[in-house]
Amino acid sequence: MDRPVQHFTVVEKQGGAVLGYVWASDEGDAAAYEPRRAAGSRGVDEGISWISRLRAARKRGLRPSEALAEFLADPEPGGRGRPLPGSLTDAPSAAAVEALAAGDRPTAGRSASE
């Protein structure tokens, strides 16, 4: 998707290691979880929880940005991971978040709170 997205970092509840990233775009009506390559199977497995939550939010009629806000408001969701407080930020595209997950390089963008 070539449209701007917002995303946040998912970290392990125990230890705080980065597992992946949840992104969303109202403009593209899309959302997904990208596992961090360096997290290996832990990052991939964590995707089950986040994808399930994204699907449930969509079924309830939430826009992608509303789902992100709901997830960020729940500090202890199911699964091993939780949103990293203060990590919500903008990226130019979903591909930028995929690149971040693949190599953990910073994305071009700014904090969503700016």
C-alpha positions as CSV (number, residue, x, y, z in Angstrom):
1,M,0.0,0.0,0.0
2,D,1.4,3.3,-1.1
3,R,-0.6,5.5,1.3
4,P,0.6,6.9,4.6
5,V,0.1,4.7,7.6
6,Q,0.3,4.9,11.4
7,H,2.1,2.2,13.3
8,F,3.2,1.2,16.8
9,T,5.8,-1.1,18.2
10,V,4.8,-4.4,19.8
11,V,7.1,-5.6,22.6
12,E,7.2,-8.6,24.8
13,K,5.4,-8.2,28.1
14,Q,8.3,-9.9,29.8
15,G,11.7,-8.4,28.9
16,G,10.5,-5.8,26.4
17,A,12.1,-7.2,23.2
18,V,10.6,-5.9,20.0
19,L,8.3,-8.5,18.4
20,G,6.8,-6.5,15.5
21,Y,4.7,-3.6,14.4
22,V,0.9,-3.0,14.0
23,W,0.1,-0.5,11.2
24,A,-3.2,0.9,9.9
25,S,-4.5,3.3,7.3
26,D,-8.0,4.7,7.2
27,E,-7.4,6.1,3.7
28,G,-6.6,2.6,2.4
29,D,-9.0,0.9,4.8
30,A,-6.2,-1.5,5.7
31,A,-4.3,-2.8,8.8
32,A,-1.8,-5.5,9.5
33,Y,0.9,-6.9,11.8
34,E,4.5,-7.1,10.6
35,P,6.7,-9.4,12.6
36,R,10.2,-8.2,13.3
37,R,12.6,-10.4,11.5
38,A,15.2,-10.4,14.3
39,A,12.4,-11.7,16.7
40,G,12.2,-14.9,14.7
41,S,9.4,-17.3,15.5
42,R,8.4,-15.3,18.6
43,G,7.6,-12.3,16.4
44,V,5.7,-14.4,13.8
45,D,3.7,-16.3,16.5
46,E,2.7,-12.9,18.1
47,G,1.0,-12.0,14.8
48,I,-1.8,-14.5,15.5
49,S,-3.0,-12.4,18.4
50,W,-2.8,-9.0,16.6
51,I,-4.3,-10.2,13.4
52,S,-7.2,-11.7,15.4
53,R,-7.7,-8.4,17.2
54,L,-7.6,-6.5,13.9
55,R,-10.2,-8.8,12.4
56,A,-12.5,-8.5,15.5
57,A,-12.2,-4.7,15.3
58,R,-13.2,-4.7,11.7
59,K,-16.2,-6.9,12.4
60,R,-17.3,-4.4,15.0
61,G,-17.1,-1.7,12.4
62,L,-14.1,0.1,13.7
63,R,-12.0,2.1,11.2
64,P,-8.3,1.1,11.2
65,S,-7.2,4.1,13.2
66,E,-9.9,3.4,15.8
67,A,-8.6,-0.1,16.2
68,L,-5.0,1.3,16.8
69,A,-6.4,3.7,19.4
70,E,-8.3,0.8,21.1
71,F,-5.2,-1.4,21.1
72,L,-3.0,1.4,22.5
73,A,-5.5,2.0,25.3
74,D,-5.2,-1.7,26.4
75,P,-1.8,-2.0,28.1
76,E,-2.2,-5.8,28.7
77,P,-3.8,-7.5,25.7
78,G,-3.7,-11.2,25.1
79,G,-0.7,-12.8,23.7
80,R,3.0,-12.3,24.7
81,G,3.1,-8.7,23.4
82,R,1.8,-5.3,24.2
83,P,2.0,-1.9,22.6
84,L,5.1,0.1,23.5
85,P,3.9,3.3,25.1
86,G,4.7,6.4,23.0
87,S,5.6,4.4,19.9
88,L,2.7,5.5,17.7
89,T,4.2,7.2,14.6
90,D,3.6,7.9,11.0
91,A,5.2,6.2,8.0
92,P,5.0,7.0,4.3
93,S,3.6,3.5,3.5
94,A,3.1,0.0,4.7
95,A,6.3,-0.9,2.8
96,A,8.2,1.4,5.1
97,V,6.9,-0.5,8.1
98,E,7.8,-3.8,6.4
99,A,11.4,-2.5,5.9
100,L,11.5,-1.4,9.5
101,A,10.4,-5.0,10.6
102,A,13.0,-6.5,8.2
103,G,15.9,-4.5,9.4
104,D,14.8,-2.3,12.3
105,R,15.8,0.8,10.4
106,P,14.0,4.0,11.5
107,T,11.1,5.0,9.1
108,A,10.8,8.4,7.6
109,G,7.9,10.1,9.4
110,R,7.0,11.8,12.5
111,S,5.3,11.0,15.8
112,A,1.5,10.8,15.4
113,S,1.2,13.2,18.4
114,E,3.1,16.0,16.6
